[in-house]
């Protein structure tokens, strides 16, 4: 049986003092996870909010928060520098007065802490929507060089953790990605796979395998495959492939016999968000896979989006993943 993925990631983090910002620190789910992460020496939490409110919640739950950094946006000594840095980063799209207002929002404030190297990453979304979590990250932290947009991957863990872990992308962010975006998603998803100790073999999915069907949608995946291979010639990347050709060796021998990826894929790039979202939920509900994510990919520094229906354990796990992303750069 394979070692639990969170334990594997935690082994890399123990005592390394990776700092993670929590803009929703007055949410008991978030604060409880932060306290545990600090006690386990996996993360140095940076809590955003009113210190009295945070301390009151901790006291009610008998949580010890001594030694955990708390930053109150209303009384932050470097606030003027943050405002100036924000105005500069937005390059004329925001003036000082608007910046003052926007940085009262904890998601923007927390993102600026990451941008200013006051923290290594951010976990948000217990109360904020995905859009309100991702928007500041895209405006401030921005995507890595050569990556035009962020994307959302899911780590798929089989029942009883005794089979091959997989990466599904993009299942969360890009509704109708272009060929260029699909190619970028393929490449950044390989790095996500490596973080979870998955050997990346990347299949760009379609309803066609190697020309078995003709359409503009198929052509887009064919083009994306060529672009991805040019972006990362060292990676095993192939497409267009149907899911069964990508996953099942016996099918691959018939549908794509020349492919080095078909039948052995571990990273699956879906052609658009509908199929990605449906695909991971079918695997989750019918196949018994555990789905961890979405894991945001492609940003200069990691920002992770929680579900508003999350529990404390979800915050803990996402924080571990985010901290490991920060470590890997």
C-alpha positions as CSV (number, residue, x, y, z in Angstrom):
1,X,0.0,0.0,0.0
2,X,1.3,3.5,-0.9
3,X,2.1,5.9,1.8
4,X,-0.5,8.6,2.4
5,X,0.1,11.5,0.1
6,X,-0.2,14.2,2.9
7,X,2.3,12.3,5.1
8,X,4.7,12.1,2.1
9,X,4.4,15.9,1.5
10,X,4.6,16.6,5.2
11,X,7.9,14.9,5.5
12,X,9.4,17.5,3.2
13,X,7.9,20.4,5.3
14,X,8.8,19.4,8.8
15,X,10.7,22.2,10.5
16,X,11.2,24.1,7.2
17,X,9.2,27.2,8.3
18,X,7.2,27.6,5.1
19,X,4.8,30.5,5.8
20,X,1.2,30.5,4.6
21,X,-1.2,33.4,4.8
22,X,-4.8,32.8,5.9
23,X,-7.1,35.8,5.1
24,X,-10.1,34.1,6.8
25,X,-8.4,33.6,10.2
26,X,-11.6,34.3,12.1
27,X,-13.2,31.2,10.5
28,X,-12.9,28.4,13.1
29,X,-12.2,25.8,10.4
30,X,-9.2,27.9,9.2
31,X,-8.0,28.8,12.6
32,X,-8.2,25.2,13.8
33,X,-6.2,24.0,10.9
34,X,-3.6,26.7,11.3
35,X,-3.1,25.8,15.0
36,X,-2.6,22.1,14.1
37,X,-0.2,23.0,11.3
38,X,1.9,25.1,13.6
39,X,1.9,22.4,16.3
40,X,3.0,19.8,13.8
41,X,5.8,22.1,12.6
42,X,4.6,21.9,9.0
43,X,3.7,25.6,8.4
44,X,4.3,28.9,9.9
45,X,0.7,30.5,9.7
46,X,0.2,34.2,9.1
47,X,-3.3,35.0,10.3
48,X,-5.1,38.0,8.9
49,X,-7.8,39.6,11.0
50,X,-8.7,41.4,14.2
51,X,-6.4,40.0,16.9
52,X,-9.0,40.2,19.6
53,X,-11.5,38.3,17.5
54,X,-8.9,35.6,16.6
55,X,-7.8,35.3,20.2
56,X,-11.5,35.0,21.4
57,X,-12.2,32.2,18.9
58,X,-9.0,30.4,20.0
59,X,-9.8,30.7,23.7
60,X,-13.4,29.3,23.1
61,X,-11.9,26.2,21.4
62,X,-8.9,25.9,23.9
63,X,-6.5,26.4,21.0
64,X,-3.0,27.7,21.8
65,X,-2.0,30.4,19.3
66,X,1.1,31.7,21.1
67,X,3.9,32.2,18.6
68,X,1.5,32.4,15.6
69,X,1.8,35.7,13.7
70,X,-1.4,37.8,13.5
71,X,-1.6,40.8,11.2
72,X,-4.4,43.3,11.5
73,X,-4.9,45.1,8.2
74,X,-6.3,48.1,10.1
75,X,-3.1,48.5,12.0
76,X,-0.4,47.3,9.7
77,X,2.9,49.3,10.0
78,X,3.9,48.7,6.4
79,X,0.5,49.6,5.0
80,X,1.7,52.7,3.1
81,X,4.4,50.6,1.4
82,X,1.9,48.0,0.5
83,X,-0.4,50.6,-1.1
84,X,2.5,52.0,-3.1
85,X,3.6,48.5,-4.2
86,X,0.0,47.6,-5.2
87,X,-0.4,50.8,-7.3
88,X,2.9,50.1,-9.0
89,X,2.0,46.4,-9.7
90,X,-1.3,47.4,-11.3
91,X,0.5,49.8,-13.6
92,X,-2.0,52.7,-13.8
93,X,-5.1,50.6,-13.4
94,X,-5.5,51.5,-9.8
95,X,-4.8,54.9,-8.1
96,X,-3.8,55.3,-4.5
97,X,-7.3,56.0,-3.2
98,X,-8.7,52.9,-4.9
99,X,-5.8,50.8,-3.6
100,X,-6.5,52.0,-0.1
101,X,-10.1,50.6,-0.5
102,X,-9.2,47.4,-2.2
103,X,-6.5,46.4,0.3
104,X,-9.1,46.5,3.1
105,X,-10.3,43.2,1.5
106,X,-8.4,40.5,3.2
107,X,-7.9,38.4,0.1
108,X,-6.1,41.3,-1.6
109,X,-4.2,42.2,1.6
110,X,-3.1,38.5,2.0
111,X,-2.1,38.3,-1.7
112,X,0.0,41.4,-1.3
113,X,1.8,39.8,1.7
114,X,2.8,36.9,-0.6
115,X,3.8,39.3,-3.4
116,X,6.0,41.3,-1.0
117,X,7.7,38.2,0.2
118,X,6.2,38.4,3.7
119,X,4.8,34.9,3.2
120,X,5.4,31.9,0.8
121,X,1.8,31.2,-0.2
122,X,-1.8,31.7,0.6
123,X,-4.8,29.5,1.4
124,X,-8.3,31.2,1.0
125,X,-11.8,30.3,0.0
126,X,-13.6,29.1,3.1
127,X,-15.7,32.2,2.9
128,X,-14.5,33.8,-0.4
129,X,-15.7,32.6,-3.8
130,X,-13.2,31.1,-6.2
131,X,-13.4,34.3,-8.3
132,X,-12.7,36.5,-5.3
133,X,-9.7,34.2,-4.3
134,X,-8.2,33.8,-7.8
135,X,-8.7,37.4,-9.1
136,X,-6.2,39.0,-6.7
137,X,-3.7,36.3,-7.4
138,X,-3.9,36.9,-11.2
139,X,-3.7,40.7,-10.8
140,X,-0.9,40.7,-8.3
141,X,1.2,37.5,-8.2
142,X,0.4,36.7,-11.9
143,X,1.4,33.7,-13.9
144,X,4.9,32.4,-14.6
145,X,6.8,33.4,-17.6
146,X,5.5,31.6,-20.7
147,X,2.2,30.7,-19.0
148,X,-0.8,32.8,-20.1
149,X,-3.3,31.6,-17.5
150,X,-3.7,29.7,-14.3
151,X,-5.4,26.3,-14.3
152,X,-6.9,23.9,-11.8
153,X,-5.7,20.3,-11.4
154,X,-7.1,17.5,-9.2
155,X,-5.0,14.8,-7.6
156,X,-7.0,11.6,-8.0
157,X,-6.2,8.9,-5.4
158,X,-7.7,5.4,-5.9
159,X,-9.7,3.6,-3.3
160,X,-7.6,2.3,-0.4
161,X,-4.6,4.3,-1.8
162,X,-3.3,1.1,-3.4
163,X,-3.2,2.0,-7.1
164,X,-1.8,4.6,-9.5
165,X,-2.4,8.2,-8.5
166,X,-3.5,10.4,-11.4
167,X,-3.7,14.1,-12.3
168,X,-6.7,15.5,-14.0
169,X,-6.6,19.1,-15.5
170,X,-8.0,21.6,-16.1
171,X,-11.2,20.8,-14.2
172,X,-11.8,24.2,-12.5
173,X,-10.7,27.4,-14.2
174,X,-10.6,27.7,-18.0
175,X,-14.0,27.2,-19.6
176,X,-12.8,26.8,-23.2
177,X,-9.0,26.8,-23.4
178,X,-7.2,27.6,-26.6
179,X,-4.6,25.2,-28.1
180,X,-1.9,27.3,-26.5
181,X,-3.6,27.2,-23.1
182,X,-4.1,23.4,-23.3
183,X,-0.4,23.0,-24.1
184,X,0.6,25.1,-21.1
185,X,-1.8,23.2,-18.9
186,X,-0.1,19.9,-20.0
187,X,3.3,21.2,-19.1
188,X,2.5,22.7,-15.7
189,X,0.4,19.6,-14.8
190,X,3.6,17.6,-15.2
191,X,5.2,19.6,-12.4
192,X,2.1,19.0,-10.2
193,X,2.4,15.3,-10.8
194,X,6.1,15.3,-9.8
195,X,5.1,17.1,-6.5
196,X,3.0,14.0,-5.7
197,X,5.8,11.6,-6.8
198,X,3.9,10.7,-10.0
199,X,6.0,10.0,-13.0
200,X,4.3,12.3,-15.6
201,X,3.1,10.7,-18.8
202,X,0.7,13.3,-20.3
203,X,-2.3,12.5,-22.5
204,X,-4.3,15.3,-24.2
205,X,-7.8,13.9,-24.3
206,X,-10.4,14.0,-27.1
207,X,-13.3,12.0,-28.4
208,X,-10.9,10.9,-31.1
209,X,-7.7,8.8,-31.1
210,X,-5.1,9.6,-33.7
211,X,-7.5,10.9,-36.4
212,X,-10.4,8.5,-35.8
213,X,-12.8,11.5,-35.9
214,X,-12.6,14.9,-37.6
215,X,-13.8,18.2,-36.1
216,X,-12.4,21.6,-35.1
217,X,-12.4,20.4,-31.5
218,X,-10.1,17.5,-32.5
219,X,-7.9,19.8,-34.5
220,X,-7.4,22.0,-31.4
221,X,-6.2,19.1,-29.3
222,X,-3.9,18.0,-32.1
223,X,-2.4,21.5,-32.3
224,X,-2.1,21.6,-28.5
225,X,-0.2,18.4,-28.4
226,X,2.3,19.7,-30.9
227,X,2.7,22.9,-29.0
228,X,3.2,21.1,-25.7
229,X,5.8,18.8,-27.2
230,X,7.7,21.9,-28.4
231,X,7.4,23.6,-25.0
232,X,8.7,20.5,-23.1
233,X,10.4,18.1,-25.5
234,X,11.8,16.2,-22.5
235,X,8.4,15.1,-21.3
236,X,6.3,12.2,-22.7
237,X,3.3,14.0,-24.2
238,X,0.8,12.6,-26.7
239,X,-2.6,13.3,-28.1
240,X,-5.2,13.3,-29.4
241,X,-6.3,10.3,-27.3
242,X,-9.6,9.0,-26.1
243,X,-9.6,8.2,-22.4
244,X,-9.6,4.5,-22.8
245,X,-6.7,4.7,-25.3
246,X,-4.8,6.8,-22.8
247,X,-5.5,4.6,-19.8
248,X,-6.0,1.0,-20.9
249,X,-3.0,-0.8,-22.5
250,X,-5.0,-3.3,-24.5
251,X,-7.0,-0.5,-26.1
252,X,-3.9,1.6,-26.7
253,X,-2.4,-1.3,-28.7
254,X,-5.3,-1.0,-31.1
255,X,-6.0,2.7,-31.2
256,X,-2.5,4.2,-30.8
257,X,0.1,1.4,-31.2
258,X,3.0,3.8,-31.9
259,X,2.4,6.0,-28.8
260,X,4.7,5.9,-25.8
261,X,2.0,7.5,-23.6
262,X,-1.1,5.6,-24.6
263,X,-2.1,2.9,-22.2
264,X,0.3,4.3,-19.5
265,X,-0.8,7.9,-19.0
266,X,-0.8,9.4,-15.5
267,X,-1.7,13.0,-16.4
268,X,-4.9,13.6,-18.3
269,X,-5.5,17.0,-19.9
270,X,-9.2,17.5,-20.7
271,X,-10.2,19.6,-23.8
272,X,-12.4,21.9,-21.9
273,X,-13.8,22.5,-18.4
274,X,-17.1,20.6,-19.0
275,X,-15.5,17.3,-19.7
276,X,-12.9,17.9,-17.0
277,X,-15.4,18.6,-14.3
278,X,-17.7,15.8,-15.3
279,X,-14.7,13.4,-15.7
280,X,-13.2,13.9,-12.2
281,X,-16.7,13.7,-10.6
282,X,-17.5,10.4,-12.4
283,X,-14.1,9.0,-11.2
284,X,-14.9,10.3,-7.7
285,X,-18.5,9.1,-7.4
286,X,-18.5,5.9,-9.5
287,X,-14.8,4.9,-9.4
288,X,-14.3,5.6,-5.7
289,X,-11.4,8.0,-6.3
290,X,-10.6,10.7,-3.7
291,X,-10.3,14.0,-5.5
292,X,-7.9,16.6,-3.9
293,X,-8.1,20.0,-5.4
294,X,-8.4,22.2,-7.3
295,X,-4.7,22.8,-7.1
296,X,-4.0,26.1,-8.8
297,X,-1.1,25.9,-11.3
298,X,1.0,28.4,-13.2
299,X,1.2,31.2,-10.7
300,X,4.5,32.8,-9.6
301,X,3.7,31.9,-6.0
302,X,1.1,29.4,-4.8
303,X,-2.4,30.5,-3.9
304,X,-5.0,27.7,-3.1
305,X,-8.7,27.9,-3.3
306,X,-10.8,26.2,-0.7
307,X,-14.4,25.1,-1.1
308,X,-16.8,27.1,1.0
309,X,-18.2,23.8,2.3
310,X,-14.7,22.7,3.5
311,X,-14.0,21.3,6.9
312,X,-10.9,21.8,9.1
313,X,-9.2,18.7,7.6
314,X,-9.6,20.1,4.1
315,X,-7.9,23.3,5.1
316,X,-5.0,21.3,6.7
317,X,-4.5,19.2,3.6
318,X,-4.7,22.1,1.1
319,X,-2.2,24.0,3.3
320,X,0.3,21.2,3.2
321,X,0.0,21.0,-0.6
322,X,0.3,24.8,-0.9
323,X,3.4,24.8,1.3
324,X,5.0,22.0,-0.8
325,X,4.3,24.0,-4.0
326,X,6.1,27.0,-2.4
327,X,9.0,24.8,-1.6
328,X,9.3,23.4,-5.1
329,X,9.1,26.9,-6.7
